[in-house]
Amino acid sequence: MLLRSTDPFRDFDRLTQQLLGTTNRPAVMPMDAWREGDHFVIELDVPGVNRESIDLDVERNVLTVRAERVARNGDWERLASERPTGAFSRQLVLGDNLDLDRIEATYDDGVLRLVVPVAEKAKPRKIEIGTASPERETTAIES
């Protein structure tokens, strides 16, 4: 005889974890970001996503990344379903000190890599100090 305890909230918990994610498996694209010299690098994990389904948009200073992992169809029985399918989206607010017109994107082994250069106006620069005009030069007082 098999005894099975029922939990009326089990299906609700499973649905919540799929929509909102858990600490082990977030529903959004996991991301790392860092600065390398004059570039900011952003890497997003999107495994199992076809390169053609990835869409990058920049509007003002907001970068939107959209991707879709298509569910497999066919004559088969699902035994486990832990990998989310469907459309994913993530928005990043980028600062004014970045050159959003020169973003480079590559996709390799399930990782989308974005390289955003620092804008010329935001790079550190030296300011040359000039001499004062001749009328303002002080002369030594002779006694």
PAZAPA-4460 file (N, C-alpha, C; in steps of 0.05 Angstrom, whole numbers, plus 32768, in hexadecimal, padded with zeros to 4 digits):
% residues 143
    n_x    n_y    n_z   ca_x   ca_y   ca_z    c_x    c_y    c_z   seq   type   mol
   8011   7FE9   8000   8000   8000   8000   8012   8019   8000     1      M     A
   800B   802C   7FEF   801B   8044   7FEC   800C   805B   7FF8     2      L     A
   8017   8068   800C   800A   807F   8018   8017   8098   800C     3      L     A
   8007   80AA   8004   8011   80C3   7FF8   8004   80DB   8005     4      R     A
   8014   80EC   8010   8008   8104   801C   8005   8119   8006     5      S     A
   7FF0   8127   8006   7FEB   813B   7FF2   7FF0   8157   7FFE     6      T     A
   7FFA   8168   7FED   8000   8183   7FF4   7FF1   8195   7FE0     7      D     A
   7FDC   81A3   7FE9   7FCD   81B3   7FD5   7FDC   81CA   7FCA     8      P     A
   7FF2   81D2   7FD7   8002   81E9   7FCD   801A   81E1   7FBC     9      F     A
   801E   81C7   7FB8   8035   81BD   7FA9   8035   81C8   7F8C    10      R     A
   801E   81C6   7F7F   801D   81D0   7F63   8021   81EE   7F62    11      D     A
   8016   81FC   7F76   8019   8219   7F77   8036   8220   7F7B    12      F     A
   8044   8212   7F8D   8061   8217   7F92   8071   8212   7F79    13      D     A
   806B   81FD   7F6B   8079   81F6   7F52   8075   820B   7F3D    14      R     A
   805D   8215   7F3A   8057   822A   7F27   8066   8244   7F2E    15      L     A
   8066   824B   7F48   8074   8263   7F52   8092   8261   7F4C    16      T     A
   809E   824A   7F51   80BA   8246   7F4C   80C1   8249   7F2E    17      Q     A
   80AF   823F   7F1D   80B3   8242   7F00   80B2   825F   7EF7    18      Q     A
   809F   826E   7F02   809B   8289   7EF9   80AF   829C   7F06    19      L     A
   80B4   829A   7F20   80C5   82AC   7F2E   80E1   82A2   7F31    20      L     A
   80E5   8288   7F2E   8100   827D   7F31   8105   8277   7F4F    21      G     A
   811C   826A   7F53   8125   8264   7F6E   8142   826F   7F6F    22      T     A
   814E   826D   7F87   816A   8276   7F89   817C   8264   7F79    23      T     A
   8175   824B   7F75   8185   8239   7F65   8181   823C   7F47    24      N     A
   8169   8244   7F3F   8162   8246   7F23   8151   825F   7F1E    25      R     A
   815D   8276   7F1A   814C   828E   7F16   813E   828D   7EFB    26      P     A
   8127   829A   7EF9   8117   829A   7EE1   8123   82AD   7ECC    27      A     A
   8132   82C1   7ED4   813E   82D3   7EC1   8159   82C8   7EB9    28      V     A
   8165   82D5   7EA5   817F   82CD   7E9C   8194   82D5   7EB1    29      M     A
   81A3   82C2   7EBC   81B8   82C9   7ECF   81CD   82DA   7EC0    30      P     A
   81D9   82ED   7ECF   81EB   8300   7EC2   8203   8306   7ED4    31      M     A
   821A   830A   7EC7   8232   8315   7ED4   8239   832E   7EC4    32      D     A
   8244   8341   7ED2   824D   835A   7EC5   8266   8364   7ED3    33      A     A
   8279   836F   7EC3   8292   8379   7ECE   829E   838D   7EBB    34      W     A
   82B2   839B   7EC4   82C0   83AF   7EB3   82DC   83A5   7EAD    35      R     A
   82E3   83A6   7E94   82FE   839F   7E8A   8309   83B8   7E7C    36      E     A
   8319   83C8   7E8A   8325   83E0   7E7D   830F   83F3   7E75    37      G     A
   830E   83F9   7E5B   82FA   840C   7E50   82E1   83FE   7E46    38      D     A
   82DB   83E6   7E4F   82C3   83D8   7E46   82B5   83CB   7E5E    39      H     A
   829A   83CB   7E5D   828A   83BC   7E6F   8282   83A2   7E61    40      F     A
   8284   838C   7E6F   827D   8372   7E64   8266   8366   7E73    41      V     A
   8252   835D   7E65   823A   8351   7E71   8237   8335   7E64    42      I     A
   8234   8321   7E75   822F   8306   7E6B   8215   82FC   7E77    43      E     A
   8204   82F1   7E65   81EA   82E7   7E6D   81E8   82C9   7E65    44      L     A
   81DF   82B8   7E77   81DC   829C   7E71   81C1   8297   7E63    45      D     A
   81C2   828D   7E4B   81A9   8286   7E3D   81AE   826B   7E2E    46      V     A
   81B3   8256   7E3D   81B9   823C   7E31   81A0   8231   7E23    47      P     A
   81A5   8223   7E0D   818F   8216   7DFE   817F   8229   7DED    48      G     A
   8188   8242   7DEB   817A   8256   7DDB   8187   8259   7DC0    49      V     A
   8177   8259   7DAB   8182   825D   7D90   818A   827A   7D8C    50      N     A
   81A1   827E   7D80   81AC   8299   7D7C   8198   82AB   7D6E    51      R     A
   8189   82A1   7D5C   8176   82B1   7D4D   815E   82BB   7D5E    52      E     A
   815A   82AE   7D75   8143   82B6   7D86   814B   82CC   7D9A    53      S     A
   8165   82D3   7D9B   816E   82E8   7DAD   816A   8303   7DA0    54      I     A
   815F   8315   7DAF   8159   8330   7DA5   8165   8345   7DB9    55      D     A
   8175   8357   7DAF   8181   836C   7DBF   8176   8387   7DB6    56      L     A
   816C   8397   7DC8   8162   83B2   7DC1   816E   83C6   7DD5    57      D     A
   8174   83DE   7DCB   817D   83F4   7DDC   816B   840B   7DD6    58      V     A
   815F   8415   7DEB   814E   842D   7DE9   8156   8440   7E00    59      E     A
   8160   8457   7DF8   816C   846A   7E0B   8183   845C   7E19    60      R     A
   8181   8457   7E33   8197   8449   7E41   818E   842F   7E4C    61      N     A
   8179   8423   7E41   816E   8409   7E4A   8174   83F4   7E35    62      V     A
   8183   83DF   7E3D   8189   83C9   7E2B   8176   83B2   7E32    63      L     A
   8167   83A8   7E1E   8155   8392   7E23   815F   837A   7E14    64      T     A
   8161   8364   7E22   8169   834A   7E17   8151   8337   7E18    65      V     A
   8149   832D   7E00   8133   8319   7DFF   813D   8300   7DF2    66      R     A
   8135   82E9   7DFC   813C   82D0   7DF0   8125   82BC   7DF4    67      A     A
   8125   82A7   7DE4   8110   8293   7DE6   811B   8277   7DE4    68      E     A
   8114   8266   7DF7   811A   824A   7DF6   8100   823B   7DEF    69      R     A
   8100   822F   7DD8   80E8   8222   7DCE   80E5   8206   7DDB    70      V     A
   80CD   8200   7DE3   80C7   81E6   7DEF   80C7   81D1   7DD8    71      A     A
   80D0   81BA   7DDF   80D1   81A4   7DCB   80B5   8198   7DC8    72      R     A
   80AD   8193   7DB0   8094   8187   7DAA   8099   816B   7D9E    73      N     A
   8086   815A   7DA2   8089   8140   7D96   8078   812B   7DA5    74      G     A
   807C   8113   7D9D   806D   80FD   7DA9   807F   80F0   7DBF    75      D     A
   807E   80FD   7DD6   808F   80F4   7DEC   8081   80FB   7E07    76      W     A
   8089   80EE   7E1B   807E   80F3   7E36   8093   8102   7E47    77      E     A
   808B   8118   7E52   809D   8128   7E63   80A0   811B   7E7E    78      R     A
   80B9   8116   7E86   80BF   810A   7EA0   80C8   811E   7EB4    79      L     A
   80D5   8133   7EAB   80DE   8149   7EBD   80DF   8162   7EAD    80      A     A
   80D9   8179   7EBA   80D9   8192   7EAC   80E4   81A7   7EBF    81      S     A
   80FE   81AB   7EC0   810B   81BE   7ED1   8116   81D6   7EC3    82      E     A
   811A   81D3   7EA8   8125   81EA   7E99   810E   81FA   7E8E    83      R     A
   810E   8214   7E94   80F8   8225   7E8A   80F9   8228   7E6C    84      P     A
   80E2   8229   7E5F   80E0   822E   7E43   80CF   8247   7E3F    85      T     A
   80D0   8252   7E27   80C0   826A   7E21   80D2   8282   7E1D    86      G     A
   80C7   8299   7E1F   80D6   82B2   7E1B   80E1   82BC   7E35    87      A     A
   80FA   82C7   7E34   8108   82D2   7E4B   810F   82EF   7E43    88      F     A
   810F   8300   7E57   8116   831C   7E51   8124   8328   7E6A    89      S     A
   8137   8339   7E64   8146   8347   7E79   814D   8363   7E70    90      R     A
   8148   8377   7E81   814F   8393   7E7A   8165   839C   7E8D    91      Q     A
   8178   83AA   7E81   818F   83B6   7E90   818F   83D4   7E8B    92      L     A
   8190   83E3   7EA0   8192   8400   7E9D   81B0   8407   7E9D    93      V     A
   81BA   8412   7E87   81D6   8418   7E84   81DB   8435   7E88    94      L     A
   81F1   843D   7E93   81F7   8458   7E99   81FE   8469   7E80    95      G     A
   81FD   8483   7E83   8203   8495   7E6D   8221   8495   7E65    96      D     A
   8231   8489   7E76   824E   8488   7E70   8256   8472   7E5D    97      N     A
   8242   8463   7E52   8248   844D   7E40   8240   8455   7E23    98      L     A
   824F   844A   7E10   8249   844F   7DF3   8236   8439   7DE9    99      D     A
   821C   843E   7DEB   8208   842A   7DE3   8207   8425   7DC5   100      L     A
   8213   8437   7DB5   8213   8433   7D98   8228   841E   7D8F   101      D     A
   823A   8417   7DA1   8250   8405   7D99   824F   83EB   7DAA   102      R     A
   8238   83E1   7DB2   8236   83C8   7DC1   823C   83B1   7DAE   103      I     A
   824D   839E   7DB7   8253   8386   7DA8   8247   836E   7DB7   104      E     A
   823A   835C   7DA8   822E   8345   7DB4   8237   832B   7DA6   105      A     A
   823E   8317   7DB6   8245   82FD   7DAC   8235   82E8   7DBC   106      T     A
   8231   82D0   7DB0   8223   82BB   7DBD   8232   82A1   7DB8   107      Y     A
   823B   8295   7DCE   824B   827D   7DCC   8246   826B   7DE4   108      D     A
   8241   8251   7DDE   823D   823D   7DF4   8227   8246   7E08   109      D     A
   8212   8252   7DFE   81FC   8259   7E10   8200   8272   7E20   110      G     A
   8215   8281   7E1A   821B   829A   7E29   821A   82B1   7E15   111      V     A
   8209   82C5   7E1B   8207   82DD   7E0B   821A   82F1   7E18   112      L     A
   822E   82FB   7E09   8242   830E   7E13   823F   8328   7E06   113      R     A
   823B   833D   7E16   8238   8358   7E0C   8250   8368   7E16   114      L     A
   825D   8377   7E03   8273   8388   7E0A   826B   83A5   7E04   115      V     A
   826A   83B6   7E18   8261   83D1   7E15   8279   83E4   7E1C   116      V     A
   8282   83F3   7E07   8298   8405   7E0D   8290   841D   7E1D   117      P     A
   82A3   8427   7E2C   829F   8440   7E3B   829F   8457   7E27   118      V     A
   828D   846A   7E29   828C   8481   7E17   82A5   8492   7E1B   119      A     A
   82AD   849F   7E05   82C5   84B0   7E05   82C3   84C6   7E1A   120      E     A
   82AB   84D1   7E1D   82A7   84E7   7E2F   82AA   84DF   7E4C   121      K     A
   82A7   84C4   7E52   82A9   84BA   7E6D   82C5   84B0   7E74   122      A     A
   82D7   84AE   7E61   82F2   84A4   7E66   8302   84BA   7E75   123      K     A
   8314   84B1   7E87   8325   84C5   7E94   8338   84D2   7E80   124      P     A
   833D   84EC   7E84   834F   84FA   7E72   835D   850F   7E82   125      R     A
   8374   8517   7E78   8384   852C   7E84   837B   8547   7E79   126      K     A
   837B   855B   7E8B   8374   8576   7E83   838E   8586   7E84   127      I     A
   8394   8593   7E6D   83AC   85A2   7E6B   83A8   85BD   7E79   128      E     A
   83BD   85C5   7E87   83BB   85DF   7E95   83CC   85F3   7E85   129      I     A
   83BE   8608   7E7D   83CC   861D   7E6D   83D8   8632   7E7F   130      G     A
   83E6   8646   7E73   83F2   865C   7E81   83DE   8673   7E81   131      T     A
   83E2   8685   7E95   83D0   869C   7E96   83D7   86AF   7E80   132      A     A
   83C5   86C1   7E79   83CA   86D5   7E64   83E0   86E8   7E6C   133      S     A
   83EE   86F6   7E59   8405   8708   7E60   83FD   871F   7E72   134      P     A
   83E5   872A   7E70   83DD   8741   7E80   83DB   8739   7E9D   135      E     A
   83D5   8720   7EA3   83D0   8718   7EBE   83E9   870E   7ECC   136      R     A
   83FF   870D   7EBE   8418   8703   7ECA   8421   8718   7EDE   137      E     A
   842B   870F   7EF4   8435   8721   7F09   8453   8725   7F04   138      T     A
   845B   873D   7F0B   8478   8743   7F09   8483   8747   7F24   139      T     A
   849D   8743   7F27   84AA   8747   7F41   84AD   8764   7F46   140      A     A
   84AA   876C   7F5F   84AD   8788   7F67   84CA   878D   7F6E   141      I     A
   84D5   87A1   7F61   84F1   87A8   7F67   84F2   87BD   7F7C   142      E     A
   8505   87BC   7F8E   8507   87D1   7FA2   8520   87E1   7F9F   143      S     A
***
